[in-house]
Amino acid sequence: MKLAMGTREVFDAESLLEEYLGPRRRGLRYAYPYYDGLVTNGDPDTLCTGDLLAPCLLGVTVDVDRMHTLTALMPLLQRALDKLPPGIELIEADDVTLDLVAALYDPLDDPDVADRDVKGSLIAKVLHRKRPALVPLFDSKVRIFYQHENCVPPAPKDGRSWREYMKLLVRAMQYDLRENADEFRRLASVVPAGGPPITPLRMLDIVVWMSSAV
């Protein structure tokens, strides 16, 4: 499949997905099914402090100081989450909805927010589980994968806000989901029976991350 708006090609998406979702030995396990199946308050619309610890299952350290920052950011994140329409997937989202997803990261650009020890990738790992079909996961590997002049160009010399970056990234991911819709439907058969379901957006993250890890 061609990803990053056609600038990269992944030849073994199914095997990458199978490796990530399949059972593995101690010390070699990936986040599925524990991150995707973690039960906190069972409410897709309301953040709780348990959600702030979910990124630990993706290898991100949430120490006491980061927990302090995330807890302080919760009201702002909740306010932005409340604006997202329910039941919308990234593949079908209109420009207004895409911009609302990008606006989730506004607290990171707010000069009045103290204790800047969290990044957008951490916020994404908190919020993705609330709207797993709409809010993408990303980290440095995903950022590098999508960085291309014809996809998500490098930041200009004067920098750009988190919202500006996410506007580019969500549209690039939407393009990938649309162009590979049939393939992602086929890949759904790889998800283990009885395990937590995952969305095409989560599959996209896994394929990108795994292809960048090899």
MIROMI-729048 format. One line per 2 residues: their letters; for each residue x negated, y, z of N, C-alpha, C, O. Coordinates in Angstrom, 2 decimals. Layout:
% residues N
a	X Y Z X Y Z X Y Z X Y Z | ...
***
This chain:
% residues 214
mk	-0.84 -1.19 0.00 0.00 0.00 0.00 -0.88 1.24 0.00 -1.96 1.25 0.58 | -0.39 2.29 -0.67 -1.10 3.56 -0.69 -0.52 4.47 0.39 0.69 4.67 0.48
la	-1.41 5.02 1.21 -1.00 5.85 2.33 -1.72 7.20 2.27 -2.49 7.46 1.34 | -1.45 8.04 3.25 -2.01 9.39 3.29 -1.71 10.12 1.98 -2.59 10.74 1.38
mg	-0.44 10.03 1.57 0.04 10.67 0.35 -0.77 10.24 -0.86 -1.09 11.04 -1.74 | -1.09 8.95 -0.89 -1.78 8.37 -2.04 -3.28 8.51 -2.04 -3.93 8.08 -2.99
tr	-3.86 9.10 -0.99 -5.31 9.32 -0.97 -6.08 8.14 -0.39 -7.30 8.07 -0.51 | -5.36 7.19 0.24 -6.02 6.00 0.79 -5.19 4.76 0.45 -3.97 4.83 0.31
ev	-5.89 3.63 0.30 -5.21 2.39 -0.03 -5.56 1.33 1.01 -6.72 1.14 1.35 | -4.53 0.63 1.50 -4.69 -0.45 2.47 -4.22 -1.73 1.79 -3.07 -1.82 1.37
fd	-5.10 -2.71 1.70 -4.79 -3.93 0.96 -4.23 -5.05 1.84 -3.61 -5.98 1.33 | -4.43 -4.96 3.15 -4.08 -6.08 4.03 -3.17 -5.64 5.17 -3.38 -6.01 6.32
ae	-2.16 -4.85 4.84 -1.27 -4.30 5.88 -0.62 -5.41 6.70 -0.52 -5.28 7.92 | -0.19 -6.49 6.05 0.48 -7.56 6.78 -0.45 -8.23 7.78 -0.06 -8.48 8.92
sl	-1.68 -8.51 7.38 -2.61 -9.17 8.30 -3.00 -8.23 9.44 -3.19 -8.69 10.57 | -3.13 -6.95 9.17 -3.43 -5.99 10.23 -2.30 -5.93 11.25 -2.54 -5.90 12.46
le	-1.09 -5.92 10.75 0.07 -5.89 11.64 0.18 -7.18 12.45 0.47 -7.15 13.64 | -0.06 -8.32 11.80 -0.01 -9.60 12.50 -1.06 -9.66 13.61 -0.79 -10.18 14.70
ey	-2.24 -9.14 13.34 -3.30 -9.17 14.35 -2.90 -8.33 15.56 -3.13 -8.74 16.70 | -2.33 -7.17 15.33 -1.97 -6.27 16.42 -0.80 -6.82 17.24 -0.79 -6.71 18.47
lg	0.17 -7.42 16.57 1.39 -7.87 17.24 1.27 -9.27 17.82 2.07 -9.65 18.68 | 0.30 -10.02 17.38 0.18 -11.41 17.81 -0.47 -11.56 19.17 -1.08 -10.62 19.67
pr	-0.35 -12.75 19.77 -0.97 -13.00 21.08 -2.49 -13.01 20.97 -3.04 -13.50 19.99 | -3.15 -12.47 21.98 -4.61 -12.41 21.99 -5.13 -12.71 23.38 -4.38 -12.68 24.35
rr	-6.43 -13.00 23.47 -7.05 -13.37 24.73 -7.31 -12.15 25.60 -7.32 -11.01 25.13 | -7.52 -12.41 26.86 -7.85 -11.37 27.82 -9.03 -10.54 27.33 -10.03 -11.08 26.86
gl	-8.91 -9.23 27.43 -9.96 -8.34 27.00 -9.88 -7.96 25.53 -10.57 -7.04 25.09 | -9.05 -8.66 24.76 -8.92 -8.39 23.33 -7.49 -8.02 22.94 -7.17 -7.93 21.76
ry	-6.65 -7.80 23.93 -5.24 -7.54 23.65 -5.01 -6.11 23.17 -5.72 -5.19 23.56 | -3.99 -5.96 22.32 -3.53 -4.64 21.89 -2.31 -4.25 22.72 -1.86 -5.01 23.58
ay	-1.77 -3.06 22.46 -0.73 -2.50 23.33 0.62 -3.20 23.21 1.40 -3.20 24.16 | 0.91 -3.80 22.05 2.18 -4.51 21.89 2.12 -5.84 22.62 1.10 -6.53 22.53
py	3.16 -6.24 23.35 4.49 -5.64 23.49 4.64 -4.71 24.69 5.74 -4.23 24.98 | 3.54 -4.45 25.40 3.65 -3.80 26.71 4.00 -2.32 26.60 4.86 -1.84 27.33
yd	3.34 -1.59 25.69 3.68 -0.17 25.51 5.08 -0.04 24.92 5.89 0.75 25.42 | 5.37 -0.78 23.88 6.65 -0.66 23.18 7.82 -1.17 24.02 8.94 -0.70 23.88
gl	7.55 -2.13 24.89 8.62 -2.71 25.69 8.69 -2.20 27.11 9.53 -2.67 27.89 | 7.84 -1.25 27.48 7.84 -0.74 28.84 9.19 -0.10 29.18 9.70 0.73 28.43
vt	9.75 -0.49 30.31 11.03 0.06 30.76 10.76 1.10 31.85 10.14 0.80 32.86 | 11.23 2.31 31.61 11.11 3.35 32.64 12.50 3.67 33.16 13.01 2.98 34.04
ng	13.13 4.72 32.62 14.50 5.02 33.06 15.55 4.52 32.09 16.75 4.69 32.33 | 15.12 3.89 30.99 16.07 3.35 30.03 16.89 4.40 29.30 17.91 4.07 28.70
dp	16.45 5.64 29.33 17.19 6.75 28.73 16.35 7.37 27.61 15.32 7.97 27.89 | 16.78 7.24 26.35 15.97 7.77 25.24 15.97 9.29 25.16 15.22 9.86 24.37
dt	16.79 9.94 25.97 16.91 11.39 25.89 16.29 12.12 27.06 16.17 13.35 27.03 | 15.90 11.39 28.11 15.44 12.06 29.33 14.09 11.52 29.75 13.92 10.32 29.98
lc	13.12 12.41 29.87 11.80 12.03 30.35 11.82 11.79 31.85 12.57 12.44 32.59 | 10.99 10.85 32.30 10.78 10.65 33.72 9.27 10.47 33.95 8.51 10.31 33.00
tg	8.86 10.51 35.20 7.43 10.43 35.48 6.82 9.11 35.02 5.64 9.06 34.69 | 7.62 8.04 34.99 7.11 6.77 34.49 6.67 6.84 33.04 5.73 6.16 32.64
dl	7.36 7.68 32.24 6.98 7.85 30.83 5.59 8.45 30.69 4.89 8.20 29.71 | 5.18 9.23 31.68 3.88 9.89 31.62 2.73 8.91 31.77 1.60 9.22 31.41
la	3.01 7.72 32.29 1.98 6.71 32.47 1.89 5.73 31.30 0.94 4.95 31.22 | 2.87 5.77 30.40 2.88 4.84 29.26 1.61 4.92 28.41 1.17 3.88 27.92
pc	1.01 6.10 28.20 -0.21 6.16 27.40 -1.35 5.31 27.92 -2.27 4.97 27.17 | -1.32 4.95 29.20 -2.37 4.08 29.75 -2.44 2.76 28.99 -3.51 2.17 28.84
ll	-1.28 2.29 28.50 -1.23 1.03 27.78 -1.80 1.15 26.37 -2.00 0.15 25.69 | -2.07 2.38 25.94 -2.72 2.62 24.66 -4.17 3.04 24.86 -4.80 3.56 23.94
gv	-4.68 2.80 26.05 -6.09 3.05 26.32 -6.43 4.47 26.72 -7.60 4.83 26.75 | -5.43 5.28 27.03 -5.68 6.66 27.44 -5.66 6.75 28.96 -4.75 6.24 29.61
tv	-6.65 7.38 29.53 -6.71 7.54 30.97 -5.75 8.65 31.42 -5.85 9.79 30.96 | -4.84 8.31 32.29 -3.97 9.31 32.93 -4.32 9.30 34.41 -3.73 8.57 35.21
dv	-5.31 10.14 34.75 -5.73 10.22 36.15 -4.82 11.21 36.89 -3.85 11.71 36.34 | -5.16 11.47 38.13 -4.32 12.34 38.96 -4.22 13.75 38.36 -3.14 14.34 38.35
dr	-5.33 14.27 37.85 -5.30 15.62 37.28 -4.44 15.67 36.01 -3.67 16.62 35.83 | -4.57 14.68 35.15 -3.72 14.66 33.95 -2.26 14.46 34.32 -1.37 15.04 33.69
mh	-2.01 13.63 35.32 -0.63 13.44 35.78 -0.07 14.77 36.28 1.10 15.08 36.06 | -0.89 15.54 36.96 -0.47 16.85 37.44 -0.08 17.75 36.26 0.96 18.41 36.30
tl	-0.92 17.77 35.22 -0.64 18.62 34.06 0.61 18.15 33.33 1.46 18.97 32.98 | 0.71 16.86 33.09 1.88 16.33 32.38 3.17 16.57 33.15 4.20 16.89 32.56
ta	3.11 16.43 34.46 4.30 16.67 35.27 4.72 18.14 35.17 5.91 18.45 35.10 | 3.74 19.04 35.16 4.05 20.46 35.01 4.63 20.77 33.63 5.45 21.68 33.49
lm	4.21 20.03 32.61 4.69 20.24 31.25 6.06 19.61 30.99 6.70 19.93 30.00 | 6.50 18.72 31.86 7.74 17.98 31.61 8.94 18.84 31.28 9.66 18.52 30.34
pl	9.19 19.94 32.00 10.36 20.76 31.64 10.28 21.31 30.22 11.29 21.35 29.51 | 9.07 21.73 29.79 8.92 22.25 28.43 9.10 21.13 27.40 9.74 21.33 26.37
lq	8.53 19.96 27.68 8.68 18.83 26.76 10.13 18.37 26.69 10.62 18.03 25.61 | 10.80 18.37 27.82 12.20 17.96 27.84 13.07 18.93 27.04 13.97 18.51 26.31
ra	12.78 20.21 27.18 13.54 21.22 26.44 13.38 21.02 24.93 14.35 21.13 24.18 | 12.16 20.72 24.50 11.92 20.48 23.07 12.55 19.17 22.62 13.08 19.08 21.52
ld	12.49 18.14 23.48 13.10 16.85 23.15 14.61 16.98 23.01 15.21 16.33 22.16 | 15.22 17.83 23.84 16.67 18.02 23.79 17.13 18.58 22.45 18.29 18.38 22.07
kl	16.24 19.27 21.74 16.62 19.89 20.47 16.59 18.90 19.30 17.13 19.19 18.23 | 15.98 17.73 19.51 15.90 16.75 18.42 17.25 16.07 18.25 17.84 15.61 19.23
pp	17.76 16.01 17.03 19.03 15.32 16.82 18.89 13.83 17.07 17.87 13.24 16.69 | 19.87 13.19 17.70 19.78 11.75 17.98 19.98 10.92 16.72 20.67 11.34 15.79
gi	19.38 9.75 16.72 19.64 8.78 15.65 19.02 9.11 14.31 19.37 8.49 13.30 | 18.09 10.07 14.27 17.45 10.44 13.00 16.08 9.78 12.92 15.31 9.81 13.88
el	15.79 9.18 11.77 14.47 8.61 11.53 13.62 9.58 10.71 14.15 10.40 9.96 | 12.33 9.48 10.86 11.43 10.40 10.16 11.62 10.32 8.66 11.54 11.33 7.97
ie	11.88 9.13 8.15 11.99 8.94 6.71 13.13 9.76 6.11 13.08 10.13 4.94 | 14.17 10.05 6.91 15.34 10.75 6.41 15.46 12.17 6.95 16.40 12.89 6.59
ad	14.53 12.60 7.79 14.63 13.90 8.44 14.50 15.04 7.42 13.72 14.97 6.48 | 15.30 16.09 7.64 15.19 17.27 6.79 14.11 18.20 7.35 13.51 17.91 8.39
dv	13.86 19.29 6.65 12.78 20.19 7.05 13.01 20.79 8.43 12.06 21.00 9.19 | 14.26 21.06 8.75 14.56 21.62 10.08 14.16 20.64 11.17 13.54 21.02 12.16
tl	14.50 19.37 10.99 14.18 18.35 11.98 12.67 18.13 12.06 12.13 17.96 13.15 | 12.00 18.11 10.91 10.55 17.95 10.91 9.88 19.08 11.69 8.91 18.86 12.42
dl	10.39 20.28 11.53 9.82 21.42 12.26 10.11 21.31 13.76 9.30 21.78 14.57 | 11.23 20.72 14.14 11.53 20.51 15.55 10.57 19.49 16.16 10.17 19.62 17.32
va	10.21 18.47 15.39 9.21 17.50 15.87 7.87 18.21 16.08 7.21 18.01 17.09 | 7.49 19.05 15.13 6.24 19.80 15.26 6.27 20.73 16.46 5.25 20.96 17.10
al	7.44 21.26 16.77 7.58 22.20 17.89 7.43 21.52 19.25 7.28 22.20 20.26 | 7.47 20.19 19.28 7.24 19.48 20.55 5.89 19.84 21.15 5.70 19.73 22.36
yd	4.96 20.25 20.31 3.59 20.48 20.75 3.30 21.95 21.08 2.15 22.32 21.35 | 4.34 22.78 21.05 4.16 24.19 21.38 3.53 24.44 22.75 2.74 25.37 22.89
pl	3.85 23.63 23.78 3.22 23.89 25.08 1.70 23.88 25.05 1.06 24.54 25.87 | 1.11 23.15 24.11 -0.34 23.08 24.03 -0.94 24.37 23.46 -2.14 24.61 23.60
dd	-0.11 25.19 22.83 -0.57 26.47 22.29 -0.16 27.65 23.16 -0.52 28.80 22.87 | 0.58 27.38 24.22 1.08 28.44 25.09 -0.05 28.96 25.98 -0.59 28.19 26.79
pd	-0.44 30.23 25.85 -1.55 30.75 26.67 -1.24 30.80 28.16 -2.14 30.93 28.98 | 0.04 30.69 28.51 0.41 30.73 29.93 0.34 29.36 30.61 0.48 29.26 31.82
va	0.11 28.29 29.80 0.03 26.95 30.37 -1.38 26.73 30.91 -2.36 26.86 30.17 | -1.48 26.40 32.18 -2.78 26.17 32.81 -3.19 24.71 32.69 -2.42 23.87 32.22
dr	-4.42 24.41 33.14 -4.92 23.03 33.20 -4.83 22.34 31.84 -4.10 21.36 31.68 | -5.57 22.84 30.87 -5.49 22.28 29.52 -6.35 21.02 29.40 -7.32 21.00 28.65
dv	-5.99 19.99 30.11 -6.72 18.74 30.06 -5.94 17.65 29.32 -6.24 16.46 29.47 | -4.95 18.05 28.53 -4.20 17.10 27.70 -4.26 17.56 26.25 -4.38 18.76 25.98
kg	-4.17 16.61 25.33 -4.20 16.90 23.90 -2.89 16.43 23.27 -2.06 15.78 23.90 | -2.74 16.79 22.00 -1.53 16.41 21.29 -1.34 14.91 21.20 -0.22 14.41 21.25
sl	-2.44 14.17 21.07 -2.33 12.72 20.98 -1.75 12.12 22.25 -1.02 11.13 22.19 | -2.06 12.70 23.40 -1.49 12.22 24.67 0.00 12.54 24.74 0.80 11.69 25.15
ia	0.37 13.75 24.34 1.78 14.12 24.32 2.56 13.17 23.40 3.66 12.74 23.73 | 1.97 12.85 22.25 2.62 11.95 21.30 2.87 10.58 21.93 3.92 9.98 21.71
kv	1.92 10.10 22.70 2.05 8.77 23.32 3.12 8.76 24.41 3.69 7.72 24.71 | 3.37 9.91 25.00 4.47 10.03 25.97 5.81 10.07 25.25 6.74 9.37 25.63
lh	5.91 10.89 24.20 7.20 11.17 23.56 7.63 10.12 22.55 8.82 9.96 22.30 | 6.68 9.41 21.95 7.03 8.45 20.89 8.06 7.42 21.36 8.98 7.08 20.62
rk	7.91 6.95 22.58 8.82 5.87 23.03 10.25 6.38 23.21 11.19 5.58 23.21 | 10.43 7.69 23.35 11.79 8.23 23.46 12.47 8.30 22.10 13.67 8.05 22.00
rp	11.71 8.62 21.08 12.24 8.66 19.71 11.27 7.92 18.79 10.59 8.55 17.97 | 11.19 6.60 18.90 10.16 5.84 18.18 10.31 5.83 16.66 9.37 5.46 15.96
al	11.46 6.23 16.15 11.63 6.29 14.70 11.38 7.69 14.15 11.35 7.88 12.93 | 11.18 8.67 15.04 11.06 10.06 14.60 9.75 10.73 15.02 9.18 11.48 14.23
vp	9.28 10.46 16.23 8.09 11.13 16.74 6.88 10.20 16.55 6.82 9.14 17.16 | 5.93 10.59 15.71 4.82 9.68 15.40 3.76 9.64 16.50 3.56 10.61 17.23
lf	3.10 8.51 16.58 1.88 8.39 17.36 0.70 8.85 16.52 0.73 8.73 15.29 | -0.33 9.36 17.16 -1.56 9.65 16.44 -2.69 9.81 17.45 -2.48 10.11 18.62
ds	-3.89 9.61 16.93 -5.11 9.85 17.72 -6.20 10.26 16.75 -5.91 10.61 15.60 | -7.44 10.23 17.19 -8.52 10.69 16.32 -8.64 9.83 15.06 -8.96 10.35 13.98
kv	-8.40 8.52 15.17 -8.49 7.65 14.00 -7.40 7.99 12.98 -7.66 8.03 11.78 | -6.20 8.23 13.47 -5.10 8.61 12.57 -5.37 9.98 11.96 -5.12 10.19 10.78
ri	-5.89 10.90 12.77 -6.20 12.24 12.26 -7.21 12.16 11.12 -7.02 12.80 10.08 | -8.27 11.38 11.30 -9.29 11.25 10.27 -8.72 10.57 9.02 -9.05 10.94 7.90
fy	-7.88 9.57 9.22 -7.27 8.85 8.10 -6.48 9.80 7.20 -6.53 9.70 5.97 | -5.75 10.72 7.81 -4.88 11.62 7.04 -5.59 12.90 6.60 -5.01 13.69 5.85
qh	-6.81 13.11 7.04 -7.51 14.34 6.69 -8.03 14.28 5.26 -8.96 13.53 4.96 | -7.42 15.06 4.40 -7.80 15.10 2.99 -7.19 16.36 2.41 -6.10 16.77 2.82
en	-7.86 16.98 1.47 -7.37 18.22 0.88 -5.98 18.04 0.26 -5.18 18.98 0.23 | -5.70 16.83 -0.23 -4.40 16.56 -0.85 -3.41 15.93 0.12 -2.35 15.45 -0.30
cv	-3.74 15.94 1.40 -2.83 15.37 2.40 -2.74 16.34 3.59 -1.89 17.24 3.58 | -3.59 16.18 4.58 -3.67 17.13 5.70 -5.06 17.75 5.65 -6.01 17.16 6.16
pp	-5.19 18.91 5.05 -6.52 19.53 4.90 -7.15 19.83 6.25 -6.45 20.01 7.24 | -8.48 19.88 6.30 -9.15 20.29 7.53 -8.66 21.67 7.97 -8.20 22.46 7.15
ap	-8.78 21.93 9.25 -8.33 23.22 9.77 -9.14 24.36 9.14 -10.35 24.22 8.94 | -8.49 25.47 8.84 -9.23 26.62 8.32 -10.19 27.17 9.37 -10.12 26.80 10.54
kd	-11.08 28.06 8.94 -12.11 28.57 9.84 -11.52 29.26 11.07 -12.10 29.21 12.15 | -10.38 29.91 10.89 -9.77 30.61 12.02 -8.87 29.70 12.85 -8.16 30.17 13.75
gr	-8.89 28.39 12.55 -8.13 27.42 13.33 -6.66 27.41 12.97 -6.21 28.18 12.12 | -5.91 26.53 13.61 -4.47 26.49 13.43 -3.84 25.95 14.70 -4.50 25.29 15.50
sw	-2.58 26.23 14.88 -1.88 25.79 16.09 -1.52 24.31 15.98 -1.57 23.72 14.90 | -1.15 23.74 17.12 -0.69 22.36 17.11 0.56 22.22 16.26 0.73 21.23 15.55
re	1.45 23.22 16.33 2.67 23.15 15.53 2.32 23.13 14.03 2.91 22.36 13.27 | 1.38 23.96 13.62 0.99 23.99 12.21 0.40 22.66 11.77 0.69 22.18 10.67
ym	-0.42 22.06 12.62 -1.00 20.75 12.29 0.09 19.68 12.17 0.09 18.90 11.22 | 1.00 19.66 13.14 2.02 18.62 13.14 3.01 18.78 11.98 3.55 17.80 11.49
kl	3.24 20.00 11.55 4.09 20.20 10.37 3.51 19.46 9.17 4.25 18.86 8.39 | 2.20 19.51 9.02 1.53 18.82 7.92 1.56 17.31 8.11 1.85 16.56 7.18
lv	1.25 16.87 9.34 1.14 15.43 9.58 2.49 14.72 9.43 2.55 13.66 8.80 | 3.56 15.27 10.01 4.85 14.58 9.93 5.35 14.50 8.48 6.02 13.54 8.11
ra	5.03 15.49 7.69 5.45 15.43 6.29 4.63 14.42 5.49 5.15 13.76 4.59 | 3.36 14.29 5.83 2.53 13.27 5.18 3.02 11.88 5.57 3.08 10.99 4.71
mq	3.36 11.68 6.82 3.86 10.37 7.26 5.23 10.09 6.66 5.51 8.95 6.29 | 6.07 11.09 6.55 7.37 10.89 5.91 7.19 10.45 4.46 7.88 9.55 4.00
yd	6.27 11.08 3.76 5.97 10.70 2.38 5.55 9.23 2.31 6.02 8.50 1.44 | 4.68 8.81 3.21 4.21 7.42 3.22 5.34 6.44 3.48 5.42 5.40 2.84
lr	6.22 6.79 4.42 7.34 5.91 4.72 8.28 5.79 3.54 8.80 4.70 3.26 | 8.51 6.87 2.84 9.41 6.84 1.69 8.81 6.07 0.53 9.49 5.27 -0.12
en	7.53 6.30 0.26 6.88 5.65 -0.87 6.69 4.15 -0.65 6.58 3.40 -1.61 | 6.66 3.72 0.61 6.42 2.31 0.94 7.60 1.69 1.68 7.43 0.74 2.44
ad	8.79 2.23 1.47 9.97 1.79 2.22 10.22 0.29 2.07 10.51 -0.39 3.05 | 10.12 -0.22 0.85 10.37 -1.65 0.63 9.34 -2.50 1.36 9.68 -3.55 1.91
ef	8.09 -2.06 1.36 7.03 -2.82 2.03 7.24 -2.83 3.54 7.04 -3.86 4.18 | 7.63 -1.71 4.11 7.86 -1.69 5.56 9.07 -2.55 5.94 9.09 -3.15 7.01
rr	10.07 -2.60 5.08 11.20 -3.51 5.35 10.73 -4.96 5.35 11.16 -5.76 6.18 | 9.85 -5.28 4.44 9.31 -6.65 4.38 8.45 -6.94 5.61 8.50 -8.05 6.15
la	7.67 -5.98 6.05 6.80 -6.18 7.19 7.56 -6.37 8.50 7.00 -6.85 9.48 | 8.83 -5.99 8.51 9.62 -6.18 9.73 9.68 -7.64 10.14 9.89 -7.95 11.31
sv	9.50 -8.55 9.18 9.54 -9.98 9.48 8.34 -10.43 10.30 8.36 -11.53 10.86 | 7.30 -9.60 10.38 6.09 -9.94 11.13 6.29 -9.73 12.63 5.58 -10.34 13.43
vp	7.24 -8.89 13.02 7.47 -8.60 14.44 7.92 -9.88 15.14 8.88 -10.51 14.69 | 7.26 -10.28 16.22 7.59 -11.54 16.90 9.04 -11.59 17.37 9.56 -10.62 17.92
ag	9.67 -12.72 17.15 11.03 -12.91 17.64 11.03 -12.85 19.16 10.18 -13.45 19.82 | 11.98 -12.14 19.71 12.07 -12.01 21.16 11.26 -10.88 21.74 11.42 -10.54 22.91
gp	10.39 -10.29 20.93 9.60 -9.16 21.40 10.35 -7.86 21.19 11.37 -7.84 20.50 | 9.85 -6.77 21.76 10.52 -5.49 21.53 10.45 -5.10 20.06 9.42 -5.28 19.43
pi	11.54 -4.58 19.51 11.52 -4.16 18.11 10.62 -2.96 17.92 10.39 -2.19 18.86 | 10.10 -2.80 16.72 9.33 -1.60 16.40 9.85 -1.00 15.11 10.36 -1.72 14.24
tp	9.74 0.28 14.99 10.25 1.00 13.84 9.22 1.03 12.71 8.04 0.76 12.94 | 9.65 1.35 11.49 8.68 1.53 10.41 7.62 2.57 10.75 6.47 2.44 10.34
lr	7.99 3.61 11.50 7.02 4.62 11.89 5.94 4.04 12.79 4.76 4.37 12.66 | 6.34 3.18 13.71 5.36 2.51 14.58 4.49 1.57 13.75 3.28 1.47 13.97
ml	5.10 0.86 12.79 4.31 -0.01 11.90 3.27 0.80 11.15 2.12 0.38 11.00 | 3.67 1.98 10.67 2.74 2.84 9.95 1.56 3.20 10.84 0.41 3.15 10.40
di	1.82 3.56 12.08 0.75 3.89 13.01 -0.20 2.72 13.20 -1.42 2.89 13.20 | 0.36 1.52 13.37 -0.46 0.33 13.60 -1.35 0.05 12.39 -2.55 -0.19 12.53
vv	-0.76 0.10 11.20 -1.52 -0.20 9.98 -2.64 0.82 9.80 -3.76 0.45 9.47 | -2.34 2.10 10.00 -3.35 3.15 9.86 -4.44 2.96 10.90 -5.62 3.01 10.57
wm	-4.04 2.75 12.16 -5.02 2.62 13.25 -5.90 1.40 13.06 -7.11 1.47 13.24 | -5.28 0.28 12.71 -6.05 -0.97 12.54 -6.98 -0.88 11.33 -8.10 -1.37 11.38
ss	-6.52 -0.25 10.26 -7.38 -0.14 9.08 -8.55 0.80 9.35 -9.60 0.69 8.70 | -8.38 1.72 10.30 -9.45 2.63 10.66 -10.39 2.02 11.68 -11.50 2.50 11.88
av	-9.93 0.95 12.35 -10.73 0.33 13.41 -11.70 -0.72 12.88 -12.67 -1.06 13.55 | -11.43 -1.24 11.68 -12.28 -2.32 11.14 -13.54 -1.75 10.51 -14.37 -2.51 10.01
***
